[in-house]
């Protein structure tokens, strides 16, 4: 099985060519194969069955190299701005809805406002899913090298939320605009869930990274 691992990594090395992350990729798969061999060494399976199981879990060197070449076409900057813009859409959409509801008299807008403020827990849950998805997609798309990208994207995306919270807490934005939501318990919940956003994003990243293997 040692010879199999050596041949597997040599073939992967050849197929990756001049990939900029070649050394890290080879090291990562070296560790994965070693862990799998240790896990499967106690079984009664034949050598060919063990090899087939490794291919089934990790893929062939050709499949692995192809997936990493495909990743080169997905640039970190595009992924980063995709999530930043998506969060801005939520932020701007909510801000516009709040302004129109408080400054104008549009029945449909008032109905939308009442409907949304009646289900704050659902809105919070969906927003948490968004942040988990952010981490997952970066982890799945960039693997081990996506950690720095995930952190930077998180910080840039969360800035509008922090700004809004501060403007509201210091009453630059009238508290009455957010009734019936804005009460002490809801403020505590918002602060708590904001603090949880990064851990949730990190869990999503780890999950996505594992799914990329």
N, C-alpha and C positions, 0 to 999 in steps of 0.2 A: 504493500500500500504506500510505502514511502516513495517507491519509484513512480507510482500513479500520481502522487501529489507533485513530484518534481516535473513530470511530463505535462501535467495539467497547467502548472504555473508557467512553464516554458512556452507552451502553446499560447497561453493568454498573453504573455509578454510579447510574443511575435505579432499577434493579432492586434494588440493595442497600438503598435507602431510608435509614433511620436506623441501619443496622448500626454498632455501636460501633467496629468495626475497619475501617471503610470505606476510610480513607486508606491504611492499610497494605496492604489487599487490592489496591486500584487500583495502588499503586506496584509491588507484586510482579508483577501481571499485565502492567503496562507493561514491566517488565524482561524478562519471559518472552517477550512478543510481539516485542520488539526483538531479543532473542537469536535467536529463530526466524527472523525476517525476514533477519537477517544470515546465518544458516546456509543458508537456502533461496534467497538472492538469486542465488547462482551457478548455480542449476539452470536447466534449459530449460523448466520447467513453466509453463503458462499461469497468469494471475492467479487465476482461479477455482479452479484446482487447488491453488494455494498457500493460498488462503483455506480451502479444504476441509481441507487438511492441518493448518492451525492449529486449526480447529474440532475435528478428530479428536483432536488431542493435548490441547488445553486444555478443550474443551467450548464450548458456546455461552454467551453472557452469562446466559441464562435458567437453564442447568444449573449454572453456577458460583454464581450468586446463591442458587439453591435449596439447594445443598450447604452454603453458609455459613450460611444461615438454619437449616438442620437442626443445625448444630454448636452453635447457641445453646442447644439443648435438652439438650446434654450438658455438664453443669457440670464445671469443673475439680475441685471438691471431691469430687464423686462418683467421678470417675476416680482421684483421688489415694487415696481411702480404699479403693477396690476393690483396688488393688495392695498397699496397706499391710496390709489384712486377709488377702489371699491369702498374703503372705509370713509373716504371723503364724500362719496355718493350718499352713504347712510347719514353722515354728519350734516351735509348741506341739505339733504331732503328733509331731515328732521327739523333743522333750523328754519327752513322756508315754511314748513307746515306750522311751526310754532308762531312765526311772525304773522302769517296770513290769518291764523285763527284768532290772534289777539288784536290785530290792527284792522281787520276787515270783517264783514258779515257775509260769509259764503256758507250756505247750508251744507253743501257737500263737504267742505273743509271741516266744518264743525262736527259733522257726523263721523268723518275719518278720525278726528282728534278724540272724540268720545270713545270710539271703538278701540283705538290704540291704547288710550290711558286706562281702559278697563281690563287690559290683559298685560300688565307690566312684567309678570313672571315669564310669560311666553316670549316677550321681546328680549328680556335678559338672556333666556335660554338660547334663542336663535343667535344672539350676539356672541355668546360663548362658543357656539358651534363654529361661527365665522373665524374666531381666533384659533380654535383647534385646527380648522381646515388650513389656515395660513401656515401653521407649523408643519402640518402633515404634508402639504404640497411641496414645501421647501425641502423637508427631509426626504421625501420620495424622489424629488427631482434632482437634488444635489448631493444626497448622502452625507458622508462625514464632512465634506467641505461646505455644507450649507449652514453650519452653526453660526458663523459670523454674519452671514446674510440674514438669517432668521432674527438675530438680535437687532441688527440695524433696521430691518424692515419693521420690527415691532416698535422700536423707539419712534421712528418717523410716523408710523400709523397712529400711535397713541397720542401724539402731541395735540391734535384738535380736541380730543376728549378731555385731556387735562386742562386745556385752555377754557373749554366750556364749563367744567366743574368749578374752576377758580372764579370765572366771571359770575357764576351763579351764587357761589358761597359768599363772595364779597359784595353781592347785590348790585353789581354793575348791570346784570340782567334782572329785571323785577321778578321776585319769587312768585308773584301772582300769575305770571305767564305759564307756569308749570303746574298749576292746580288742576286736578286734585292729587297729582303725583307727589309734589314736594312737601313732605312731612319728615319729621326726625327719623322715623324708621326707614323710610325710603332712602334718605341720604346715607344712613349707615350701610344699607344694602348696596348702594352704588359704590361707596368707598371700598367695601369688602370685595365686591366682584371685580372692581378695577384692580385691586391687589392680586386677585387670582388669575388675571388675564395672562400674565407671563408664564406662571406654572402650567396653565392649560395649553398655551402655545408651545411650551417646551415638551410637554407630553405628546402633543400632536406631532412635533418634529421627530421625537424618538420613534414613534409609531411609524411615521412615514419612512424614516431611515431604515427601519427593520423591514418594511415592505419592499424597499428598493433592492434588497439582497435576493 
